[in-house]
Amino acid sequence: MTRQVHLNAMFHTAGEHLVGWRHPSSPADPSLDLAYATRLVQRAEAARFDALFLADLTGIPDSKPSVLERVAVTNDSFEPITLLAALAAVTSRIGLVATASSSYNEPYTVARAFASLDHISGGRAGWNLVTSLNDSEARNFGYDTHLLHADRYRRAEEFYDVVEGLWDSFDDDAFVHDAASGRYFDPERIHRLDHRGERFRVAGPLNVPRPPQGRPVIAQAGASEPGRALAARIGEIVFIAGGGLEGSREQYADLKARAAALGRDPDGLLVLPALSPIVAPTRAEAEDRFAELEALLDPVVALGDLEYWLGGVDLTRYDLDGPLPELPPSNKSVSTAERIYTEARASGLSIRQFAKASSATNDRYTIGTPTDIADHIEEWSTTGAADGFNVVFAQLPDTLDAFADLVIPELQRRGLFRTEYEGTTLREHLGLARPASRWAA
Ligand SMILES: Cc1cc2nc3c(=O)[nH]c(=O)nc-3n(C[C@H](O)[C@H](O)[C@H](O)COP(=O)(O)O)c2cc1C
């Protein structure tokens, strides 16, 4: 039987393209529109996506004001766990994955919020653990600059262990709710964590019962050396980006090998490369749709986005019609900056051209017919590059509607994607076992 792919839908209501909100068929004020978010998530659920995934920052990014004033998403989106709790009430199957930073949070707060979301949604919560990107995020949490890359991954490792331990505070059957005897929970089945580590001292127990999934699903996207080490240890969904088919195969093999070396079942770590589809019945129509979107992209925004990912450099100091110079390493996303330099060199494009070509979702687009997109999904998922895809929806509602109407049926026809949800929890959709509590033995 054909192995089915997992599809994660990544979108904010403004769309993931920086200027998707300007498209004539998109609402220009989408960010705080709960009814619109409901329509979109219900569309994704009707298409049988495994999960909706919301990226997040803990502040407005440190892009230039001339860029910030032109983009949506990063300026006025809902706090993701809050939004997913609301969306849990209007959906019944789709997984709900929110981002939360281990650099600018406390483990107790994160453990409590995700355990709550897992209960509210009946076992559909996932946590995308990130270490954050911007100095501007750090400045909201008592620091002048962003924690150094190595430090923040060390913090992330310990942060995760505390959260995991807190989720195991109560045994699964600890709450007896016995009104007759007056006993609410069994004190034998509650465990204090008493964590005393390098960075955290957390007593526990958590004041939320064990989550329905045992633990919410863990998503991660580390790509640097410490990032991959963390992803291999704790990631159950691992997002990868860039590098094309060959680069994805390398990351896929590396992550699976690292997981196996740590004693994990490699099938318990699902690798999802990004796919940003622009699909239409014919290639010419798909190209037209892409051109419409690109026409909205002001060169100021394209250049500013490139400057942002390179760590806030000012590229206007260089000849914009010349090649991208190699600049000092960034403390933002080390691996993303490295990838950008490699891609810029290989492209032979000038700074101006490369900014436009690489902008907006940090991922290249896949433009074509439903057959083209399904071929891409089939090739990548059958040749060791992907267990599924993080489908990034650039402009809404069109790119989601087109994917649901045109690509999903083609994948189902090929036996590559489910026609019905078989389970009710995110773990069940992903084929991931429910972890036993550390106290179970
Ligand atoms: C699909 C995807 C989504 C991401 N979402 C976020 C996010 O919401 N917030 C964030 O701070 N970083 C996000 N990142 C960045 C990663 O957490 C990570 O920093 C990046 O992939 C580079 O890896 P490195 O930190 O190991 O260099 C995302 C990365 C990818 C590929």
Ligand as a Chemical Component Dictionary entry (heavy atoms), coordinates in Angstrom:
data_LIG
# 
_chem_comp.id                   LIG 
_chem_comp.type                 NON-POLYMER 
_chem_comp.pdbx_formal_charge   0 
_chem_comp.three_letter_code    LIG 
# 
loop_
_chem_comp_atom.comp_id 
_chem_comp_atom.atom_id 
_chem_comp_atom.alt_atom_id 
_chem_comp_atom.type_symbol 
_chem_comp_atom.charge 
_chem_comp_atom.model_Cartn_x 
_chem_comp_atom.model_Cartn_y 
_chem_comp_atom.model_Cartn_z 
_chem_comp_atom.pdbx_ordinal 
LIG C1  C1  C 0 8.601  26.185 8.893  1  
LIG C2  C2  C 0 9.373  26.948 9.907  2  
LIG C3  C3  C 0 8.686  27.673 10.863 3  
LIG C4  C4  C 0 9.372  28.425 11.820 4  
LIG N1  N1  N 0 8.654  29.131 12.727 5  
LIG C5  C5  C 0 9.296  29.922 13.606 6  
LIG C6  C6  C 0 8.568  30.730 14.512 7  
LIG O1  O1  O 0 7.357  30.724 14.525 8  
LIG N2  N2  N 0 9.260  31.517 15.379 9  
LIG C7  C7  C 0 10.625 31.552 15.408 10 
LIG O2  O2  O 0 11.171 32.273 16.230 11 
LIG N3  N3  N 0 11.348 30.775 14.565 12 
LIG C8  C8  C 0 10.719 29.998 13.654 13 
LIG N4  N4  N 0 11.432 29.238 12.770 14 
LIG C9  C9  C 0 12.903 29.253 12.862 15 
LIG C10 C10 C 0 13.418 27.997 13.526 16 
LIG O3  O3  O 0 12.956 27.894 14.841 17 
LIG C11 C11 C 0 14.937 27.935 13.491 18 
LIG O4  O4  O 0 15.492 28.978 14.229 19 
LIG C12 C12 C 0 15.448 28.015 12.084 20 
LIG O5  O5  O 0 14.859 26.989 11.323 21 
LIG C13 C13 C 0 16.952 27.956 11.975 22 
LIG O6  O6  O 0 17.522 26.934 12.724 23 
LIG P1  P1  P 0 18.661 27.224 13.771 24 
LIG O7  O7  O 0 18.025 28.022 14.867 25 
LIG O8  O8  O 0 19.091 25.872 14.216 26 
LIG O9  O9  O 0 19.730 28.001 13.057 27 
LIG C14 C14 C 0 10.783 28.454 11.818 28 
LIG C15 C15 C 0 11.477 27.724 10.847 29 
LIG C16 C16 C 0 10.799 26.970 9.895  30 
LIG C17 C17 C 0 11.563 26.202 8.877  31 
# 
loop_
_chem_comp_bond.comp_id 
_chem_comp_bond.atom_id_1 
_chem_comp_bond.atom_id_2 
_chem_comp_bond.value_order 
_chem_comp_bond.pdbx_ordinal 
LIG C1  C2  SING 1  
LIG C2  C3  SING 2  
LIG C2  C16 DOUB 3  
LIG C3  C4  DOUB 4  
LIG C4  N1  SING 5  
LIG C4  C14 SING 6  
LIG N1  C5  DOUB 7  
LIG C5  C6  SING 8  
LIG C5  C8  SING 9  
LIG C6  O1  DOUB 10 
LIG C6  N2  SING 11 
LIG N2  C7  SING 12 
LIG C7  O2  DOUB 13 
LIG C7  N3  SING 14 
LIG N3  C8  DOUB 15 
LIG C8  N4  SING 16 
LIG N4  C9  SING 17 
LIG N4  C14 SING 18 
LIG C9  C10 SING 19 
LIG C10 O3  SING 20 
LIG C10 C11 SING 21 
LIG C11 O4  SING 22 
LIG C11 C12 SING 23 
LIG C12 O5  SING 24 
LIG C12 C13 SING 25 
LIG C13 O6  SING 26 
LIG O6  P1  SING 27 
LIG P1  O7  DOUB 28 
LIG P1  O8  SING 29 
LIG P1  O9  SING 30 
LIG C14 C15 DOUB 31 
LIG C15 C16 SING 32 
LIG C16 C17 SING 33 
# 
